[in-house]
Amino acid sequence: MFIDETTIQVKAGNGGNGRVSFRRDKIVLKGGPDGGDGGKGGDVYLKAVSDLGALNKYRFEKNFKAENGQGGGKNKRTGRGADNLLLPVPVGTVVYEIQISNIKNQNQNQNSKTEILGELTEEGQTLLVAKGGKGGKGNWVMRSPTNTTPKVAEPGEPGKTKTISLELRLIADVGFIGLPSVGKTSLLNALTNTVAKIGDYPFTTLEPNLGSMDGLILADLPGLIEGASSGKGLGIKFLKHVARTKVIVHCIGTDSADPVKDYQVVRKELAEYNPELLEKKELVLVSKDDLADKVTVNRIVNSLTKANKNVISCSIYDDESLKLVSQKLVTLVRTLSVKASPC
């Protein structure tokens, strides 16, 4: 099962307590304080990894705690600091802090994403989400001119506790979008030799599928229906993944009763979710052109060209058309990469 959003609680380690201790040896006639400081508690970090299934680790296990620092020792020895806790998350994860806010006039609490703690967009990148507590001062450090033999030490500071939401937004070069059953998964399989599930019924794709083609990452994203931006169908589960794709391939089947309307429905949902999605480079792909005659295919292509000049047709059973799609996608992505590069 593919998990792309989950909530966990993390707790950093507590700092170790400072030590109350006094020297006791024959050379020193009068013992003095020598209690050491406590060690620092472990921090909690998230680390981006290439495994898109990394969030599955948090499906059932929800609470994670770093180790506490050790207490201070005699002879001014500082306690050992605890190791940091490193939790893996997929590249593309957005991290929110969850806070519980009381709702007036209601006897319930509401979870709200109040702050983005960070985004992990590169493999190996780390993010500090909970800081460990400082170790307490031992009585050696707490000496003063007015109290040369303190008999107290500081306790260690508690580590931070946070409830965080982990939301994966796929980072792909190309995202295939469209209404259900327009052949997106079949196209991904044909272009990348992926073996993703396909079927002749709506919502065969219940989670994103990924494949690689000529060094590009292609993502088949779950199908849309009208009202997806407000949560219908697969709703936000689909739309949030479009945000980080460089190029959109908008698939429309030749078996559509109204190809132009289908195109407009999907574009409307993109706009209502995030208007910036309409600015992404888009290739309109008339899929399943083996199921219609050339006259019908040309009619569909011409009708869609009025809305978008970048329209081609394709069949997964036609190697030449697949090659054309591949070339188009490589050109579009590399053109965008050149434009984004600093001069």
C-alpha positions as CSV (number, residue, x, y, z in Angstrom):
1,M,0.0,0.0,0.0
2,F,1.3,3.4,-1.0
3,I,1.2,6.0,1.9
4,D,1.6,9.6,0.8
5,E,0.4,11.3,4.0
6,T,0.6,10.5,7.7
7,T,0.9,12.1,11.1
8,I,3.4,11.1,13.8
9,Q,4.6,12.3,17.2
10,V,8.2,12.9,17.8
11,K,10.0,13.6,21.1
12,A,13.6,14.7,21.4
13,G,15.6,13.4,24.3
14,N,15.8,15.1,27.7
15,G,19.1,16.6,28.8
16,G,20.9,14.7,31.6
17,N,20.8,16.1,35.1
18,G,23.7,17.9,36.6
19,R,25.6,16.1,39.3
20,V,26.0,17.1,43.0
21,S,29.4,15.7,44.1
22,F,32.3,16.7,46.3
23,R,36.0,15.7,46.2
24,R,37.1,13.2,48.8
25,D,40.8,12.5,48.7
26,K,43.8,12.7,51.1
27,I,45.7,15.4,49.2
28,V,42.8,17.9,49.3
29,L,42.2,18.6,53.0
30,K,38.9,20.2,52.4
31,G,36.6,18.6,49.7
32,G,35.2,20.9,47.1
33,P,32.4,20.6,44.5
34,D,33.2,18.5,41.5
35,G,29.8,17.5,40.0
36,G,29.8,17.5,36.2
37,D,27.2,18.8,33.8
38,G,24.5,16.5,32.2
39,G,24.7,15.5,28.5
40,K,22.5,16.9,25.8
41,G,19.4,15.0,24.7
42,G,19.2,13.6,21.2
43,D,17.6,15.7,18.4
44,V,15.0,14.3,16.0
45,Y,15.8,14.8,12.3
46,L,14.0,13.7,9.1
47,K,16.2,12.6,6.2
48,A,15.1,12.4,2.6
49,V,15.6,9.1,0.9
50,S,14.9,7.9,-2.6
51,D,12.4,5.2,-1.4
52,L,8.9,6.4,-2.2
53,G,7.5,3.9,0.2
54,A,9.4,5.2,3.2
55,L,6.2,6.6,4.8
56,N,4.9,3.1,5.1
57,K,7.1,2.8,8.2
58,Y,4.7,5.2,9.9
59,R,1.5,3.5,9.0
60,F,1.1,1.8,12.4
61,E,4.1,3.1,14.4
62,K,3.3,6.7,15.3
63,N,5.5,7.6,18.3
64,F,9.2,8.1,18.1
65,K,11.6,9.2,20.8
66,A,15.3,10.1,20.8
67,E,17.5,9.0,23.7
68,N,18.1,11.1,26.8
69,G,21.5,12.6,27.7
70,Q,23.3,11.0,30.6
71,G,23.7,12.6,34.0
72,G,26.9,14.4,35.0
73,G,29.6,12.4,36.8
74,K,32.2,13.0,39.5
75,N,35.5,14.8,38.9
76,K,33.7,17.4,36.7
77,R,32.9,14.8,34.1
78,T,30.1,15.8,31.6
79,G,27.5,13.1,30.9
80,R,27.5,11.6,27.4
81,G,25.3,13.4,24.9
82,A,22.6,11.1,23.3
83,D,22.7,10.1,19.6
84,N,20.3,11.9,17.3
85,L,17.2,10.1,16.0
86,L,17.1,10.0,12.1
87,L,13.8,9.2,10.5
88,P,13.6,8.5,6.8
89,V,11.0,10.2,4.5
90,P,10.7,10.2,0.7
91,V,12.2,12.9,-1.4
92,G,9.4,15.4,-1.9
93,T,8.0,15.3,1.6
94,V,6.5,18.5,3.1
95,V,6.6,18.7,6.9
96,Y,3.9,20.5,8.9
97,E,3.6,21.0,12.6
98,I,0.2,20.1,14.0
99,Q,-1.3,22.0,16.8
100,I,-4.4,21.2,18.8
101,S,-6.7,24.2,19.0
102,N,-9.8,24.3,21.2
103,I,-13.0,25.2,19.4
104,K,-15.2,27.6,21.3
105,N,-18.6,26.3,22.3
106,Q,-17.6,22.8,21.3
107,N,-16.4,19.9,23.4
108,Q,-13.8,18.7,20.9
109,N,-10.4,19.5,19.6
110,Q,-9.4,20.2,16.0
111,N,-6.1,19.4,14.4
112,S,-4.7,22.2,12.2
113,K,-1.6,22.4,10.1
114,T,-0.3,25.7,11.4
115,E,3.2,25.9,10.1
116,I,5.4,24.4,7.4
117,L,8.6,23.2,9.2
118,G,10.3,22.5,5.9
119,E,10.4,20.6,2.6
120,L,12.8,17.8,1.7
121,T,13.4,18.0,-2.0
122,E,16.9,16.4,-2.4
123,E,18.1,13.0,-1.4
124,G,20.2,13.1,1.7
125,Q,18.7,16.4,2.9
126,T,17.9,16.6,6.6
127,L,15.5,18.7,8.6
128,L,15.6,19.2,12.4
129,V,12.0,18.8,13.7
130,A,12.6,18.5,17.5
131,K,15.5,19.7,19.5
132,G,17.0,17.8,22.4
133,G,17.2,19.4,25.9
134,K,20.4,20.9,27.2
135,G,22.1,19.1,30.1
136,G,21.8,20.6,33.5
137,K,24.8,22.3,35.2
138,G,26.7,20.3,37.9
139,N,27.5,21.9,41.2
140,W,31.1,22.5,40.0
141,V,29.8,25.0,37.5
142,M,27.3,26.5,39.9
143,R,30.0,27.8,42.3
144,S,29.9,31.5,43.0
145,P,31.8,34.0,45.3
146,T,28.9,33.8,47.8
147,N,28.4,30.1,47.5
148,T,31.6,28.2,47.1
149,T,30.2,24.8,48.0
150,P,26.7,24.5,46.3
151,K,24.8,21.4,47.2
152,V,22.4,21.6,44.3
153,A,22.6,21.0,40.6
154,E,20.3,21.8,37.7
155,P,18.0,19.2,36.1
156,G,18.3,18.6,32.4
157,E,16.0,20.5,30.1
158,P,13.1,18.4,28.6
159,G,13.3,17.6,24.9
160,K,10.8,19.2,22.5
161,T,7.7,17.1,21.6
162,K,5.9,17.8,18.4
163,T,3.1,16.3,16.4
164,I,4.0,16.5,12.7
165,S,2.2,15.8,9.4
166,L,4.3,14.3,6.6
167,E,2.8,14.9,3.2
168,L,4.5,13.5,0.1
169,R,4.3,15.5,-3.1
170,L,5.9,13.6,-5.9
171,I,8.8,15.2,-7.7
172,A,8.5,14.0,-11.3
173,D,9.6,15.4,-14.7
174,V,6.3,14.4,-16.3
175,G,2.9,13.9,-14.9
176,F,0.1,12.1,-16.8
177,I,-3.3,13.6,-15.9
178,G,-6.8,13.2,-17.2
179,L,-10.2,11.8,-16.5
180,P,-10.4,8.1,-15.4
181,S,-9.9,5.4,-18.0
182,V,-8.1,7.5,-20.6
183,G,-5.1,5.2,-20.9
184,K,-2.6,7.0,-18.6
185,T,-1.3,3.8,-16.9
186,S,-1.1,1.9,-20.2
187,L,0.9,4.7,-21.7
188,L,3.3,4.8,-18.7
189,N,3.8,1.0,-19.0
190,A,4.5,1.3,-22.7
191,L,7.0,4.2,-22.4
192,T,8.9,2.9,-19.3
193,N,8.4,-0.9,-19.2
194,T,6.6,-0.4,-15.9
195,V,4.0,-3.1,-14.9
196,A,1.4,-1.0,-13.2
197,K,-2.2,-2.2,-12.7
198,I,-4.7,-1.3,-15.5
199,G,-8.4,-2.0,-16.0
200,D,-11.5,-1.0,-17.9
201,Y,-13.2,0.7,-15.0
202,P,-12.9,4.1,-13.3
203,F,-10.2,4.7,-10.7
204,T,-8.0,1.7,-11.6
205,T,-5.1,3.8,-10.5
206,L,-5.7,4.4,-6.8
207,E,-2.1,5.7,-6.2
208,P,0.6,7.3,-8.3
209,N,2.7,5.0,-10.4
210,L,6.3,5.9,-11.4
211,G,8.6,4.9,-14.3
212,S,11.8,6.0,-15.9
213,M,12.3,6.9,-19.6
214,D,15.5,8.4,-21.1
215,G,16.6,9.7,-17.6
216,L,13.2,11.3,-17.0
217,I,10.8,10.3,-14.1
218,L,7.3,9.8,-15.4
219,A,4.3,9.7,-13.0
220,D,0.8,8.3,-13.8
221,L,-1.4,10.3,-11.4
222,P,-4.9,9.1,-10.2
223,G,-7.8,10.1,-12.5
224,L,-9.8,13.2,-12.0
225,I,-13.6,13.8,-11.9
226,E,-15.4,17.1,-11.9
227,G,-15.3,18.4,-8.3
228,A,-12.0,16.8,-7.4
229,S,-10.6,20.1,-6.1
230,S,-13.3,20.1,-3.4
231,G,-12.6,16.5,-2.5
232,K,-14.7,14.4,-4.8
233,G,-13.3,11.1,-6.2
234,L,-9.6,10.9,-5.4
235,G,-9.7,14.7,-4.9
236,I,-6.6,16.3,-3.3
237,K,-4.8,12.9,-3.4
238,F,-4.4,13.5,-7.1
239,L,-4.0,17.2,-7.3
240,K,-1.3,17.7,-4.8
241,H,1.1,15.6,-6.8
242,V,0.7,17.7,-9.9
243,A,2.3,20.7,-8.3
244,R,5.9,19.5,-8.6
245,T,5.8,18.0,-12.1
246,K,7.7,20.0,-14.7
247,V,5.5,19.0,-17.7
248,I,1.9,17.9,-17.7
249,V,0.6,15.3,-20.3
250,H,-3.1,15.8,-20.5
251,C,-4.6,12.5,-21.8
252,I,-8.0,12.4,-23.6
253,G,-9.3,9.2,-25.1
254,T,-10.7,8.9,-28.6
255,D,-13.7,7.2,-27.1
256,S,-14.7,10.5,-25.3
257,A,-18.2,11.8,-26.1
258,D,-16.9,15.4,-25.8
259,P,-13.1,15.7,-25.8
260,V,-13.1,19.5,-25.5
261,K,-15.4,19.4,-22.5
262,D,-13.2,16.7,-20.9
263,Y,-10.2,18.9,-21.4
264,Q,-12.0,21.9,-19.8
265,V,-13.2,19.9,-16.8
266,V,-9.7,18.9,-15.9
267,R,-8.3,22.4,-16.5
268,K,-11.0,23.8,-14.3
269,E,-10.1,21.5,-11.4
270,L,-6.4,22.4,-11.8
271,A,-7.3,26.1,-11.6
272,E,-9.5,25.8,-8.6
273,Y,-6.8,23.8,-6.7
274,N,-4.0,26.1,-7.7
275,P,-4.1,28.6,-10.6
276,E,-0.3,28.3,-11.0
277,L,-0.8,24.8,-12.3
278,L,-2.3,26.3,-15.5
279,E,1.1,27.9,-16.2
280,K,2.9,24.5,-16.5
281,K,4.0,23.3,-19.9
282,E,1.3,21.0,-21.2
283,L,1.2,18.4,-23.9
284,V,-2.3,17.3,-24.9
285,L,-2.3,13.6,-25.9
286,V,-5.2,12.0,-27.7
287,S,-4.8,8.4,-26.5
288,K,-6.2,5.2,-27.9
289,D,-6.1,6.4,-31.5
290,D,-6.1,2.8,-32.6
291,L,-9.8,2.6,-31.5
292,A,-10.9,5.3,-34.0
293,D,-10.5,5.9,-37.7
294,K,-8.2,8.7,-38.9
295,V,-11.0,11.1,-39.7
296,T,-12.3,10.9,-36.1
297,V,-8.8,11.2,-34.7
298,N,-8.0,14.3,-36.8
299,R,-11.3,15.8,-35.8
300,I,-10.5,15.4,-32.1
301,V,-7.0,16.7,-32.6
302,N,-8.2,19.8,-34.5
303,S,-10.9,20.6,-31.9
304,L,-8.4,20.4,-29.1
305,T,-5.8,22.5,-31.0
306,K,-8.1,25.5,-30.6
307,A,-7.5,25.3,-26.8
308,N,-3.9,24.2,-26.9
309,K,-1.5,24.2,-29.9
310,N,0.6,21.3,-28.5
311,V,-1.6,18.3,-29.4
312,I,-0.6,14.9,-30.7
313,S,-2.3,11.5,-31.0
314,C,-0.9,8.1,-29.8
315,S,-1.5,4.4,-29.5
316,I,0.4,2.1,-27.2
317,Y,0.4,-0.4,-30.1
318,D,2.2,2.0,-32.5
319,D,5.9,2.2,-31.9
320,E,6.3,5.2,-34.1
321,S,3.7,7.2,-32.1
322,L,5.3,6.2,-28.8
323,K,8.7,7.3,-30.1
324,L,7.2,10.7,-31.0
325,V,5.7,11.1,-27.5
326,S,9.1,10.2,-26.0
327,Q,10.9,12.7,-28.1
328,K,8.3,15.4,-27.3
329,L,8.6,14.9,-23.6
330,V,12.4,14.8,-23.6
331,T,12.5,18.1,-25.6
332,L,10.0,19.8,-23.4
333,V,11.7,18.9,-20.1
334,R,15.2,19.7,-21.4
335,T,14.0,23.0,-22.8
336,L,12.6,23.9,-19.4
337,S,15.8,22.8,-17.6
338,V,17.9,25.1,-19.9
339,K,15.6,28.1,-19.2
340,A,15.8,27.5,-15.5
341,S,19.6,27.3,-15.5
342,P,21.5,30.4,-14.3
343,C,23.4,32.3,-17.0
